[in-house]
Amino acid sequence: MSHPALRLDDVVHQRVRLGILAVLAEAKRADFGYLRDALDLSDGNLSRHIQVLEEAGLVSVEKGYEGRRPRTWVSATKRGRTALDAELGSLRELISRVDGKP
Amino acid sequence: MSHPALRLDDVVHQRVRLGILAVLAEAKRADFGYLRDALDLSDGNLSRHIQVLEEAGLVSVEKGYEGRRPRTWVSATKRGRTALDAELGSLRELISRVDGKP
């Protein structure tokens, strides 16, 4: 059987993007500033990774206002949730192999 | 508490390098060709990632012969095993958070 590392997808596995999808799995919808602070990123770095996820159809971005403050809301798409599940499944398998539990 | 994604280190987390360290955790010492086939990599791609890991002190490389055949053996250093443990610890925590288990 192939090694679980082969089933990791760089779009989802990359550290920052995995963090974004993980936070969105907990929060359903998150404000740009919340994501930036939760993951300790710069605005530019977060924007860049959100764009990669959006282009892959894994998150959707919605701009709006909360009172007078402009907000950018990010949420995982169904495809994004499926991709995160697949990533976590492969990681669980990889961890089990390293732990010596087949 | 900070998000576990913040504690992932790109040197170890990157898909191919995580695969290399995971295989080495199971096998102690692996031949270059074995790693290449187990992780379905090209020679160049595997070489490049082994070099990154070697420069970070996470693997050691030994060249020798098995009979007349030249072999390149790769093994995880103590530091490499510690780094993999830290990575898997952060991943377990990230998975637990997504699963909603604190």
N, CA and C atoms of all chains as a GROMACS GRO file, in nm:
protein
  612
    1MET      N    1   0.085  -0.120   0.000
    1MET     CA    2   0.000   0.000   0.000
    1MET      C    3   0.088   0.124   0.000
    2SER      N    4   0.041   0.225  -0.072
    2SER     CA    5   0.125   0.344  -0.086
    2SER      C    6   0.135   0.420   0.047
    3HIS      N    7   0.246   0.491   0.062
    3HIS     CA    8   0.268   0.567   0.184
    3HIS      C    9   0.168   0.683   0.192
    4PRO      N   10   0.110   0.707   0.311
    4PRO     CA   11   0.012   0.816   0.323
    4PRO      C   12   0.066   0.953   0.283
    5ALA      N   13   0.198   0.973   0.290
    5ALA     CA   14   0.255   1.102   0.248
    5ALA      C   15   0.226   1.130   0.101
    6LEU      N   16   0.209   1.021   0.023
    6LEU     CA   17   0.180   1.039  -0.121
    6LEU      C   18   0.043   1.100  -0.144
    7ARG      N   19  -0.044   1.085  -0.047
    7ARG     CA   20  -0.181   1.134  -0.064
    7ARG      C   21  -0.200   1.275  -0.007
    8LEU      N   22  -0.093   1.334   0.046
    8LEU     CA   23  -0.102   1.473   0.093
    8LEU      C   24  -0.098   1.566  -0.028
    9ASP      N   25  -0.186   1.664  -0.027
    9ASP     CA   26  -0.196   1.759  -0.138
    9ASP      C   27  -0.136   1.891  -0.091
   10ASP      N   28  -0.035   1.941  -0.166
   10ASP     CA   29   0.035   2.063  -0.123
   10ASP      C   30  -0.060   2.182  -0.102
   11VAL      N   31  -0.166   2.187  -0.181
   11VAL     CA   32  -0.257   2.302  -0.167
   11VAL      C   33  -0.315   2.305  -0.025
   12VAL      N   34  -0.346   2.189   0.028
   12VAL     CA   35  -0.407   2.181   0.161
   12VAL      C   36  -0.302   2.162   0.270
   13HIS      N   37  -0.196   2.090   0.236
   13HIS     CA   38  -0.098   2.051   0.339
   13HIS      C   39  -0.010   2.167   0.384
   14GLN      N   40   0.017   2.261   0.296
   14GLN     CA   41   0.107   2.372   0.330
   14GLN      C   42   0.062   2.431   0.464
   15ARG      N   43   0.159   2.457   0.551
   15ARG     CA   44   0.136   2.495   0.690
   15ARG      C   45   0.029   2.604   0.711
   16VAL      N   46   0.043   2.715   0.641
   16VAL     CA   47  -0.050   2.827   0.660
   16VAL      C   48  -0.190   2.789   0.612
   17ARG      N   49  -0.195   2.723   0.496
   17ARG     CA   50  -0.327   2.688   0.440
   17ARG      C   51  -0.396   2.582   0.525
   18LEU      N   52  -0.318   2.486   0.578
   18LEU     CA   53  -0.376   2.388   0.670
   18LEU      C   54  -0.431   2.458   0.793
   19GLY      N   55  -0.359   2.558   0.842
   19GLY     CA   56  -0.406   2.636   0.957
   19GLY      C   57  -0.536   2.708   0.925
   20ILE      N   58  -0.543   2.772   0.807
   20ILE     CA   59  -0.666   2.844   0.768
   20ILE      C   60  -0.784   2.747   0.764
   21LEU      N   61  -0.766   2.634   0.696
   21LEU     CA   62  -0.878   2.539   0.683
   21LEU      C   63  -0.917   2.481   0.819
   22ALA      N   64  -0.818   2.463   0.908
   22ALA     CA   65  -0.847   2.410   1.042
   22ALA      C   66  -0.927   2.512   1.123
   23VAL      N   67  -0.888   2.640   1.117
   23VAL     CA   68  -0.962   2.743   1.190
   23VAL      C   69  -1.104   2.754   1.133
   24LEU      N   70  -1.117   2.748   1.001
   24LEU     CA   71  -1.250   2.758   0.939
   24LEU      C   72  -1.339   2.638   0.972
   25ALA      N   73  -1.276   2.523   1.000
   25ALA     CA   74  -1.354   2.405   1.040
   25ALA      C   75  -1.414   2.426   1.178
   26GLU      N   76  -1.342   2.503   1.262
   26GLU     CA   77  -1.394   2.531   1.396
   26GLU      C   78  -1.496   2.644   1.395
   27ALA      N   79  -1.473   2.741   1.305
   27ALA     CA   80  -1.546   2.868   1.314
   27ALA      C   81  -1.652   2.888   1.206
   28LYS      N   82  -1.658   2.795   1.109
   28LYS     CA   83  -1.749   2.808   0.994
   28LYS      C   84  -1.717   2.929   0.907
   29ARG      N   85  -1.719   3.049   0.965
   29ARG     CA   86  -1.692   3.170   0.889
   29ARG      C   87  -1.602   3.255   0.976
   30ALA      N   88  -1.497   3.309   0.919
   30ALA     CA   89  -1.406   3.389   1.001
   30ALA      C   90  -1.372   3.519   0.930
   31ASP      N   91  -1.360   3.623   1.008
   31ASP     CA   92  -1.317   3.751   0.958
   31ASP      C   93  -1.166   3.745   0.928
   32PHE      N   94  -1.126   3.819   0.825
   32PHE     CA   95  -0.986   3.824   0.784
   32PHE      C   96  -0.894   3.854   0.903
   33GLY      N   97  -0.931   3.954   0.983
   33GLY     CA   98  -0.847   3.994   1.098
   33GLY      C   99  -0.838   3.884   1.203
   34TYR      N  100  -0.947   3.810   1.219
   34TYR     CA  101  -0.946   3.700   1.315
   34TYR      C  102  -0.848   3.591   1.270
   35LEU      N  103  -0.856   3.556   1.142
   35LEU     CA  104  -0.765   3.454   1.087
   35LEU      C  105  -0.619   3.499   1.100
   36ARG      N  106  -0.597   3.625   1.066
   36ARG     CA  107  -0.461   3.681   1.068
   36ARG      C  108  -0.403   3.671   1.210
   37ASP      N  109  -0.484   3.706   1.309
   37ASP     CA  110  -0.434   3.703   1.446
   37ASP      C  111  -0.423   3.560   1.499
   38ALA      N  112  -0.522   3.477   1.466
   38ALA     CA  113  -0.520   3.338   1.516
   38ALA      C  114  -0.398   3.264   1.464
   39LEU      N  115  -0.356   3.298   1.342
   39LEU     CA  116  -0.245   3.225   1.280
   39LEU      C  117  -0.116   3.306   1.278
   40ASP      N  118  -0.119   3.424   1.339
   40ASP     CA  119  -0.001   3.508   1.351
   40ASP      C  120   0.065   3.538   1.216
   41LEU      N  121  -0.017   3.586   1.123
   41LEU     CA  122   0.032   3.612   0.987
   41LEU      C  123   0.030   3.760   0.958
   42SER      N  124   0.105   3.799   0.856
   42SER     CA  125   0.092   3.935   0.804
   42SER      C  126  -0.030   3.938   0.711
   43ASP      N  127  -0.083   4.057   0.686
   43ASP     CA  128  -0.195   4.071   0.592
   43ASP      C  129  -0.160   4.011   0.456
   44GLY      N  130  -0.039   4.042   0.410
   44GLY     CA  131   0.001   3.998   0.276
   44GLY      C  132   0.011   3.847   0.265
   45ASN      N  133   0.067   3.788   0.367
   45ASN     CA  134   0.084   3.643   0.368
   45ASN      C  135  -0.052   3.574   0.373
   46LEU      N  136  -0.140   3.622   0.460
   46LEU     CA  137  -0.274   3.562   0.468
   46LEU      C  138  -0.348   3.578   0.335
   47SER      N  139  -0.343   3.699   0.276
   47SER     CA  140  -0.410   3.723   0.147
   47SER      C  141  -0.365   3.626   0.040
   48ARG      N  142  -0.234   3.608   0.036
   48ARG     CA  143  -0.176   3.521  -0.067
   48ARG      C  144  -0.229   3.378  -0.054
   49HIS      N  145  -0.233   3.329   0.070
   49HIS     CA  146  -0.276   3.190   0.090
   49HIS      C  147  -0.427   3.175   0.072
   50ILE      N  148  -0.504   3.277   0.111
   50ILE     CA  149  -0.649   3.272   0.088
   50ILE      C  150  -0.676   3.266  -0.063
   51GLN      N  151  -0.595   3.342  -0.138
   51GLN     CA  152  -0.614   3.342  -0.284
   51GLN      C  153  -0.589   3.204  -0.344
   52VAL      N  154  -0.483   3.137  -0.295
   52VAL     CA  155  -0.455   3.001  -0.345
   52VAL      C  156  -0.572   2.909  -0.313
   53LEU      N  157  -0.624   2.919  -0.191
   53LEU     CA  158  -0.737   2.833  -0.151
   53LEU      C  159  -0.863   2.867  -0.230
   54GLU      N  160  -0.884   2.997  -0.255
   54GLU     CA  161  -1.003   3.039  -0.330
   54GLU      C  162  -0.994   2.990  -0.475
   55GLU      N  163  -0.876   3.001  -0.534
   55GLU     CA  164  -0.858   2.956  -0.673
   55GLU      C  165  -0.878   2.804  -0.685
   56ALA      N  166  -0.848   2.733  -0.576
   56ALA     CA  167  -0.868   2.588  -0.578
   56ALA      C  168  -1.013   2.551  -0.539
   57GLY      N  169  -1.094   2.652  -0.513
   57GLY     CA  170  -1.235   2.627  -0.478
   57GLY      C  171  -1.254   2.575  -0.336
   58LEU      N  172  -1.156   2.598  -0.250
   58LEU     CA  173  -1.164   2.540  -0.114
   58LEU      C  174  -1.219   2.638  -0.011
   59VAL      N  175  -1.212   2.768  -0.040
   59VAL     CA  176  -1.275   2.867   0.047
   59VAL      C  177  -1.351   2.967  -0.040
   60SER      N  178  -1.448   3.035   0.021
   60SER     CA  179  -1.512   3.146  -0.047
   60SER      C  180  -1.494   3.272   0.037
   61VAL      N  181  -1.486   3.384  -0.032
   61VAL     CA  182  -1.457   3.511   0.032
   61VAL      C  183  -1.574   3.605   0.005
   62GLU      N  184  -1.619   3.672   0.109
   62GLU     CA  185  -1.733   3.761   0.099
   62GLU      C  186  -1.696   3.893   0.165
   63LYS      N  187  -1.715   4.002   0.095
   63LYS     CA  188  -1.684   4.132   0.152
   63LYS      C  189  -1.814   4.200   0.196
   64GLY      N  190  -1.809   4.268   0.308
   64GLY     CA  191  -1.929   4.335   0.355
   64GLY      C  192  -1.895   4.431   0.468
   65TYR      N  193  -1.998   4.468   0.541
   65TYR     CA  194  -1.977   4.563   0.652
   65TYR      C  195  -2.034   4.504   0.780
   66GLU      N  196  -1.968   4.538   0.890
   66GLU     CA  197  -2.026   4.510   1.020
   66GLU      C  198  -2.038   4.647   1.084
   67GLY      N  199  -2.160   4.701   1.087
   67GLY     CA  200  -2.175   4.843   1.119
   67GLY      C  201  -2.108   4.920   1.007
   68ARG      N  202  -2.016   5.007   1.044
   68ARG     CA  203  -1.947   5.084   0.940
   68ARG      C  204  -1.813   5.023   0.901
   69ARG      N  205  -1.776   4.916   0.974
   69ARG     CA  206  -1.643   4.861   0.947
   69ARG      C  207  -1.647   4.761   0.833
   70PRO      N  208  -1.561   4.782   0.733
   70PRO     CA  209  -1.557   4.684   0.625
   70PRO      C  210  -1.499   4.552   0.678
   71ARG      N  211  -1.558   4.446   0.633
   71ARG     CA  212  -1.513   4.314   0.677
   71ARG      C  213  -1.493   4.223   0.557
   72THR      N  214  -1.396   4.134   0.569
   72THR     CA  215  -1.381   4.028   0.470
   72THR      C  216  -1.402   3.897   0.542
   73TRP      N  217  -1.507   3.827   0.502
   73TRP     CA  218  -1.539   3.699   0.565
   73TRP      C  219  -1.487   3.586   0.479
   74VAL      N  220  -1.429   3.488   0.543
   74VAL     CA  221  -1.378   3.372   0.470
   74VAL      C  222  -1.448   3.248   0.526
   75SER      N  223  -1.493   3.162   0.438
   75SER     CA  224  -1.550   3.036   0.487
   75SER      C  225  -1.504   2.922   0.397
   76ALA      N  226  -1.504   2.803   0.454
   76ALA     CA  227  -1.466   2.685   0.375
   76ALA      C  228  -1.584   2.644   0.290
   77THR      N  229  -1.558   2.605   0.167
   77THR     CA  230  -1.662   2.548   0.082
   77THR      C  231  -1.676   2.400   0.118
   78LYS      N  232  -1.779   2.337   0.063
   78LYS     CA  233  -1.798   2.193   0.083
   78LYS      C  234  -1.671   2.119   0.037
   79ARG      N  235  -1.620   2.161  -0.077
   79ARG     CA  236  -1.498   2.101  -0.130
   79ARG      C  237  -1.381   2.122  -0.034
   80GLY      N  238  -1.376   2.239   0.029
   80GLY     CA  239  -1.270   2.267   0.125
   80GLY      C  240  -1.278   2.177   0.247
   81ARG      N  241  -1.402   2.154   0.294
   81ARG     CA  242  -1.419   2.066   0.410
   81ARG      C  243  -1.381   1.922   0.374
   82THR      N  244  -1.418   1.881   0.253
   82THR     CA  245  -1.382   1.746   0.207
   82THR      C  246  -1.230   1.732   0.196
   83ALA      N  247  -1.166   1.836   0.142
   83ALA     CA  248  -1.020   1.832   0.125
   83ALA      C  249  -0.949   1.829   0.260
   84LEU      N  250  -1.001   1.903   0.357
   84LEU     CA  251  -0.941   1.899   0.491
   84LEU      C  252  -0.959   1.760   0.553
   85ASP      N  253  -1.078   1.703   0.537
   85ASP     CA  254  -1.101   1.568   0.589
   85ASP      C  255  -1.003   1.468   0.530
   86ALA      N  256  -0.980   1.479   0.399
   86ALA     CA  257  -0.888   1.386   0.332
   86ALA      C  258  -0.746   1.405   0.386
   87GLU      N  259  -0.705   1.531   0.402
   87GLU     CA  260  -0.572   1.562   0.457
   87GLU      C  261  -0.558   1.502   0.597
   88LEU      N  262  -0.657   1.526   0.683
   88LEU     CA  263  -0.646   1.478   0.821
   88LEU      C  264  -0.649   1.325   0.825
   89GLY      N  265  -0.723   1.265   0.731
   89GLY     CA  266  -0.723   1.118   0.722
   89GLY      C  267  -0.585   1.065   0.688
   90SER      N  268  -0.519   1.127   0.590
   90SER     CA  269  -0.384   1.084   0.552
   90SER      C  270  -0.285   1.107   0.666
   91LEU      N  271  -0.302   1.220   0.737
   91LEU     CA  272  -0.212   1.249   0.849
   91LEU      C  273  -0.230   1.147   0.962
   92ARG      N  274  -0.356   1.114   0.991
   92ARG     CA  275  -0.382   1.012   1.094
   92ARG      C  276  -0.313   0.882   1.059
   93GLU      N  277  -0.321   0.845   0.931
   93GLU     CA  278  -0.261   0.720   0.884
   93GLU      C  279  -0.108   0.727   0.897
   94LEU      N  280  -0.052   0.842   0.858
   94LEU     CA  281   0.093   0.861   0.868
   94LEU      C  282   0.138   0.850   1.014
   95ILE      N  283   0.063   0.915   1.104
   95ILE     CA  284   0.097   0.911   1.246
   95ILE      C  285   0.090   0.768   1.298
   96SER      N  286  -0.014   0.695   1.258
   96SER     CA  287  -0.028   0.555   1.303
   96SER      C  288   0.089   0.471   1.256
   97ARG      N  289   0.133   0.494   1.133
   97ARG     CA  290   0.246   0.415   1.081
   97ARG      C  291   0.372   0.444   1.160
   98VAL      N  292   0.395   0.572   1.190
   98VAL     CA  293   0.515   0.608   1.267
   98VAL      C  294   0.505   0.549   1.408
   99ASP      N  295   0.383   0.549   1.463
   99ASP     CA  296   0.362   0.493   1.597
   99ASP      C  297   0.368   0.340   1.597
  100GLY      N  298   0.375   0.282   1.477
  100GLY     CA  299   0.385   0.136   1.468
  100GLY      C  300   0.253   0.065   1.486
  101LYS      N  301   0.143   0.142   1.470
  101LYS     CA  302   0.011   0.078   1.477
  101LYS      C  303  -0.044   0.069   1.335
  102PRO      N  304  -0.060  -0.052   1.284
  102PRO     CA  305  -0.105  -0.064   1.145
  102PRO      C  306  -0.252  -0.026   1.128
  103MET      N  307  -0.459   2.993   2.394
  103MET     CA  308  -0.342   2.915   2.353
  103MET      C  309  -0.324   2.927   2.202
  104SER      N  310  -0.203   2.930   2.157
  104SER     CA  311  -0.180   2.950   2.014
  104SER      C  312  -0.225   2.828   1.935
  105HIS      N  313  -0.263   2.855   1.811
  105HIS     CA  314  -0.309   2.747   1.724
  105HIS      C  315  -0.193   2.654   1.692
  106PRO      N  316  -0.218   2.522   1.695
  106PRO     CA  317  -0.108   2.426   1.668
  106PRO      C  318  -0.043   2.446   1.532
  107ALA      N  319  -0.113   2.505   1.436
  107ALA     CA  320  -0.051   2.529   1.304
  107ALA      C  321   0.069   2.622   1.316
  108LEU      N  322   0.070   2.706   1.420
  108LEU     CA  323   0.182   2.799   1.440
  108LEU      C  324   0.310   2.725   1.478
  109ARG      N  325   0.291   2.605   1.531
  109ARG     CA  326   0.410   2.531   1.576
  109ARG      C  327   0.461   2.434   1.470
  110LEU      N  328   0.399   2.432   1.355
  110LEU     CA  329   0.452   2.348   1.246
  110LEU      C  330   0.572   2.417   1.184
  111ASP      N  331   0.675   2.340   1.162
  111ASP     CA  332   0.799   2.393   1.105
  111ASP      C  333   0.807   2.348   0.958
  112ASP      N  334   0.820   2.445   0.867
  112ASP     CA  335   0.818   2.412   0.724
  112ASP      C  336   0.925   2.310   0.685
  113VAL      N  337   1.038   2.313   0.753
  113VAL     CA  338   1.145   2.218   0.717
  113VAL      C  339   1.096   2.074   0.732
  114VAL      N  340   1.020   2.049   0.837
  114VAL     CA  341   0.970   1.914   0.866
  114VAL      C  342   0.832   1.891   0.805
  115HIS      N  343   0.750   1.997   0.800
  115HIS     CA  344   0.610   1.980   0.761
  115HIS      C  345   0.593   1.957   0.611
  116GLN      N  346   0.682   2.014   0.532
  116GLN     CA  347   0.669   2.003   0.386
  116GLN      C  348   0.644   1.854   0.350
  117ARG      N  349   0.550   1.831   0.262
  117ARG     CA  350   0.498   1.697   0.229
  117ARG      C  351   0.606   1.591   0.206
  118VAL      N  352   0.702   1.620   0.117
  118VAL     CA  353   0.803   1.520   0.084
  118VAL      C  354   0.895   1.495   0.204
  119ARG      N  355   0.934   1.603   0.273
  119ARG     CA  356   1.025   1.586   0.388
  119ARG      C  357   0.957   1.514   0.503
  120LEU      N  358   0.828   1.542   0.524
  120LEU     CA  359   0.753   1.469   0.627
  120LEU      C  360   0.749   1.321   0.590
  121GLY      N  361   0.730   1.293   0.463
  121GLY     CA  362   0.730   1.154   0.417
  121GLY      C  363   0.864   1.087   0.442
  122ILE      N  364   0.973   1.155   0.410
  122ILE     CA  365   1.108   1.099   0.430
  122ILE      C  366   1.128   1.067   0.578
  123LEU      N  367   1.099   1.164   0.664
  123LEU     CA  368   1.120   1.142   0.809
  123LEU      C  369   1.028   1.032   0.862
  124ALA      N  370   0.908   1.022   0.807
  124ALA     CA  371   0.816   0.916   0.852
  124ALA      C  372   0.869   0.778   0.810
  125VAL      N  373   0.917   0.767   0.687
  125VAL     CA  374   0.972   0.638   0.642
  125VAL      C  375   1.095   0.603   0.726
  126LEU      N  376   1.180   0.702   0.754
  126LEU     CA  377   1.301   0.676   0.832
  126LEU      C  378   1.267   0.638   0.977
  127ALA      N  379   1.152   0.684   1.026
  127ALA     CA  380   1.111   0.646   1.163
  127ALA      C  381   1.072   0.500   1.168
  128GLU      N  382   1.020   0.450   1.054
  128GLU     CA  383   0.983   0.308   1.050
  128GLU      C  384   1.103   0.220   1.022
  129ALA      N  385   1.198   0.272   0.942
  129ALA     CA  386   1.302   0.187   0.885
  129ALA      C  387   1.441   0.209   0.945
  130LYS      N  388   1.455   0.310   1.031
  130LYS     CA  389   1.586   0.346   1.089
  130LYS      C  390   1.684   0.397   0.983
  131ARG      N  391   1.715   0.314   0.886
  131ARG     CA  392   1.809   0.353   0.782
  131ARG      C  393   1.750   0.306   0.651
  132ALA      N  394   1.752   0.392   0.552
  132ALA     CA  395   1.693   0.351   0.424
  132ALA      C  396   1.785   0.388   0.310
  133ASP      N  397   1.787   0.302   0.212
  133ASP     CA  398   1.862   0.326   0.090
  133ASP      C  399   1.788   0.433   0.008
  134PHE      N  400   1.868   0.512  -0.064
  134PHE     CA  401   1.813   0.618  -0.149
  134PHE      C  402   1.703   0.565  -0.242
  135GLY      N  403   1.730   0.452  -0.306
  135GLY     CA  404   1.633   0.396  -0.402
  135GLY      C  405   1.505   0.351  -0.333
  136TYR      N  406   1.520   0.300  -0.212
  136TYR     CA  407   1.402   0.258  -0.136
  136TYR      C  408   1.312   0.379  -0.104
  137LEU      N  409   1.375   0.486  -0.055
  137LEU     CA  410   1.300   0.609  -0.026
  137LEU      C  411   1.232   0.664  -0.151
  138ARG      N  412   1.309   0.665  -0.259
  138ARG     CA  413   1.256   0.718  -0.386
  138ARG      C  414   1.130   0.641  -0.430
  139ASP      N  415   1.137   0.508  -0.419
  139ASP     CA  416   1.023   0.427  -0.463
  139ASP      C  417   0.908   0.436  -0.363
  140ALA      N  418   0.941   0.435  -0.233
  140ALA     CA  419   0.835   0.439  -0.131
  140ALA      C  420   0.755   0.568  -0.141
  141LEU      N  421   0.822   0.676  -0.179
  141LEU     CA  422   0.755   0.807  -0.182
  141LEU      C  423   0.726   0.854  -0.324
  142ASP      N  424   0.754   0.768  -0.422
  142ASP     CA  425   0.722   0.795  -0.562
  142ASP      C  426   0.782   0.928  -0.609
  143LEU      N  427   0.912   0.944  -0.586
  143LEU     CA  428   0.979   1.070  -0.621
  143LEU      C  429   1.078   1.048  -0.734
  144SER      N  430   1.116   1.157  -0.799
  144SER     CA  431   1.229   1.150  -0.891
  144SER      C  432   1.358   1.157  -0.810
  145ASP      N  433   1.469   1.112  -0.869
  145ASP     CA  434   1.598   1.121  -0.801
  145ASP      C  435   1.628   1.265  -0.759
  146GLY      N  436   1.601   1.359  -0.851
  146GLY     CA  437   1.636   1.499  -0.825
  146GLY      C  438   1.556   1.558  -0.710
  147ASN      N  439   1.428   1.526  -0.710
  147ASN     CA  440   1.340   1.577  -0.606
  147ASN      C  441   1.379   1.520  -0.470
  148LEU      N  442   1.405   1.390  -0.466
  148LEU     CA  443   1.447   1.329  -0.339
  148LEU      C  444   1.579   1.388  -0.291
  149SER      N  445   1.676   1.402  -0.382
  149SER     CA  446   1.807   1.459  -0.347
  149SER      C  447   1.794   1.597  -0.285
  150ARG      N  448   1.711   1.679  -0.348
  150ARG     CA  449   1.693   1.816  -0.304
  150ARG      C  450   1.638   1.820  -0.161
  151HIS      N  451   1.539   1.736  -0.135
  151HIS     CA  452   1.478   1.738  -0.002
  151HIS      C  453   1.568   1.675   0.104
  152ILE      N  454   1.645   1.573   0.064
  152ILE     CA  455   1.741   1.514   0.159
  152ILE      C  456   1.845   1.620   0.196
  153GLN      N  457   1.885   1.699   0.098
  153GLN     CA  458   1.984   1.804   0.126
  153GLN      C  459   1.930   1.907   0.226
  154VAL      N  460   1.805   1.946   0.210
  154VAL     CA  461   1.744   2.041   0.306
  154VAL      C  462   1.745   1.980   0.446
  155LEU      N  463   1.707   1.854   0.454
  155LEU     CA  464   1.702   1.787   0.585
  155LEU      C  465   1.842   1.770   0.644
  156GLU      N  466   1.939   1.741   0.556
  156GLU     CA  467   2.077   1.722   0.604
  156GLU      C  468   2.133   1.855   0.655
  157GLU      N  469   2.106   1.962   0.580
  157GLU     CA  470   2.155   2.095   0.622
  157GLU      C  471   2.093   2.139   0.754
  158ALA      N  472   1.972   2.092   0.781
  158ALA     CA  473   1.906   2.126   0.908
  158ALA      C  474   1.948   2.029   1.020
  159GLY      N  475   2.033   1.932   0.986
  159GLY     CA  476   2.082   1.838   1.088
  159GLY      C  477   1.980   1.730   1.124
  160LEU      N  478   1.881   1.709   1.036
  160LEU     CA  479   1.773   1.615   1.070
  160LEU      C  480   1.796   1.474   1.015
  161VAL      N  481   1.878   1.464   0.912
  161VAL     CA  482   1.916   1.330   0.862
  161VAL      C  483   2.066   1.327   0.838
  162SER      N  484   2.120   1.206   0.838
  162SER     CA  485   2.259   1.192   0.796
  162SER      C  486   2.265   1.098   0.676
  163VAL      N  487   2.364   1.122   0.593
  163VAL     CA  488   2.377   1.049   0.468
  163VAL      C  489   2.512   0.979   0.468
  164GLU      N  490   2.511   0.854   0.429
  164GLU     CA  491   2.634   0.773   0.430
  164GLU      C  492   2.643   0.701   0.296
  165LYS      N  493   2.758   0.713   0.232
  165LYS     CA  494   2.773   0.645   0.104
  165LYS      C  495   2.857   0.520   0.123
  166GLY      N  496   2.820   0.415   0.055
  166GLY     CA  497   2.899   0.292   0.070
  166GLY      C  498   2.864   0.194  -0.039
  167TYR      N  499   2.899   0.070  -0.016
  167TYR     CA  500   2.872  -0.034  -0.114
  167TYR      C  501   2.797  -0.149  -0.050
  168GLU      N  502   2.709  -0.209  -0.128
  168GLU     CA  503   2.648  -0.334  -0.086
  168GLU      C  504   2.691  -0.431  -0.195
  169GLY      N  505   2.791  -0.516  -0.163
  169GLY     CA  506   2.856  -0.593  -0.269
  169GLY      C  507   2.927  -0.492  -0.359
  170ARG      N  508   2.899  -0.497  -0.488
  170ARG     CA  509   2.963  -0.401  -0.580
  170ARG      C  510   2.876  -0.280  -0.607
  171ARG      N  511   2.752  -0.286  -0.555
  171ARG     CA  512   2.659  -0.177  -0.588
  171ARG      C  513   2.677  -0.059  -0.494
  172PRO      N  514   2.698   0.060  -0.549
  172PRO     CA  515   2.708   0.178  -0.463
  172PRO      C  516   2.572   0.206  -0.400
  173ARG      N  517   2.575   0.243  -0.275
  173ARG     CA  518   2.451   0.270  -0.203
  173ARG      C  519   2.463   0.403  -0.130
  174THR      N  520   2.352   0.472  -0.120
  174THR     CA  521   2.346   0.591  -0.035
  174THR      C  522   2.244   0.561   0.074
  175TRP      N  523   2.293   0.559   0.197
  175TRP     CA  524   2.203   0.530   0.308
  175TRP      C  525   2.165   0.660   0.377
  176VAL      N  526   2.040   0.670   0.411
  176VAL     CA  527   1.991   0.790   0.480
  176VAL      C  528   1.931   0.746   0.613
  177SER      N  529   1.966   0.816   0.720
  177SER     CA  530   1.901   0.786   0.847
  177SER      C  531   1.868   0.915   0.920
  178ALA      N  532   1.768   0.908   1.007
  178ALA     CA  533   1.729   1.025   1.086
  178ALA      C  534   1.830   1.040   1.199
  179THR      N  535   1.869   1.163   1.226
  179THR     CA  536   1.951   1.191   1.344
  179THR      C  537   1.858   1.199   1.467
  180LYS      N  538   1.920   1.208   1.584
  180LYS     CA  539   1.840   1.224   1.707
  180LYS      C  540   1.753   1.351   1.693
  181ARG      N  541   1.816   1.456   1.644
  181ARG     CA  542   1.743   1.581   1.622
  181ARG      C  543   1.628   1.563   1.522
  182GLY      N  544   1.649   1.481   1.423
  182GLY     CA  545   1.545   1.454   1.324
  182GLY      C  546   1.427   1.380   1.386
  183ARG      N  547   1.458   1.284   1.474
  183ARG     CA  548   1.350   1.210   1.540
  183ARG      C  549   1.271   1.302   1.634
  184THR      N  550   1.345   1.390   1.704
  184THR     CA  551   1.278   1.487   1.794
  184THR      C  552   1.189   1.581   1.713
  185ALA      N  553   1.241   1.627   1.599
  185ALA     CA  554   1.164   1.720   1.515
  185ALA      C  555   1.038   1.652   1.460
  186LEU      N  556   1.050   1.526   1.422
  186LEU     CA  557   0.932   1.454   1.373
  186LEU      C  558   0.831   1.436   1.486
  187ASP      N  559   0.877   1.402   1.605
  187ASP     CA  560   0.786   1.389   1.720
  187ASP      C  561   0.711   1.520   1.746
  188ALA      N  562   0.783   1.632   1.739
  188ALA     CA  563   0.719   1.763   1.763
  188ALA      C  564   0.614   1.790   1.656
  189GLU      N  565   0.649   1.761   1.531
  189GLU     CA  566   0.555   1.780   1.421
  189GLU      C  567   0.429   1.695   1.443
  190LEU      N  568   0.448   1.568   1.475
  190LEU     CA  569   0.332   1.480   1.490
  190LEU      C  570   0.249   1.521   1.611
  191GLY      N  571   0.315   1.573   1.715
  191GLY     CA  572   0.242   1.624   1.832
  191GLY      C  573   0.153   1.742   1.794
  192SER      N  574   0.207   1.836   1.716
  192SER     CA  575   0.127   1.951   1.672
  192SER      C  576   0.014   1.907   1.580
  193LEU      N  577   0.041   1.809   1.494
  193LEU     CA  578  -0.064   1.761   1.404
  193LEU      C  579  -0.175   1.691   1.482
  194ARG      N  580  -0.138   1.611   1.582
  194ARG     CA  581  -0.240   1.546   1.666
  194ARG      C  582  -0.330   1.651   1.730
  195GLU      N  583  -0.267   1.760   1.779
  195GLU     CA  584  -0.342   1.866   1.845
  195GLU      C  585  -0.435   1.936   1.745
  196LEU      N  586  -0.382   1.963   1.627
  196LEU     CA  587  -0.464   2.027   1.523
  196LEU      C  588  -0.583   1.939   1.486
  197ILE      N  589  -0.559   1.808   1.471
  197ILE     CA  590  -0.667   1.714   1.438
  197ILE      C  591  -0.772   1.713   1.550
  198SER      N  592  -0.727   1.713   1.676
  198SER     CA  593  -0.820   1.712   1.789
  198SER      C  594  -0.907   1.837   1.790
  199ARG      N  595  -0.846   1.952   1.758
  199ARG     CA  596  -0.923   2.076   1.756
  199ARG      C  597  -1.029   2.072   1.647
  200VAL      N  598  -0.991   2.023   1.530
  200VAL     CA  599  -1.089   2.014   1.420
  200VAL      C  600  -1.200   1.916   1.457
  201ASP      N  601  -1.162   1.807   1.524
  201ASP     CA  602  -1.261   1.707   1.565
  201ASP      C  603  -1.346   1.757   1.682
  202GLY      N  604  -1.309   1.874   1.738
  202GLY     CA  605  -1.388   1.930   1.848
  202GLY      C  606  -1.361   1.866   1.982
  203LYS      N  607  -1.246   1.796   1.991
  203LYS     CA  608  -1.205   1.741   2.121
  203LYS      C  609  -1.093   1.828   2.176
  204PRO      N  610  -1.116   1.896   2.288
  204PRO     CA  611  -1.015   1.987   2.341
  204PRO      C  612  -0.895   1.909   2.399
   0.00000   0.00000   0.00000
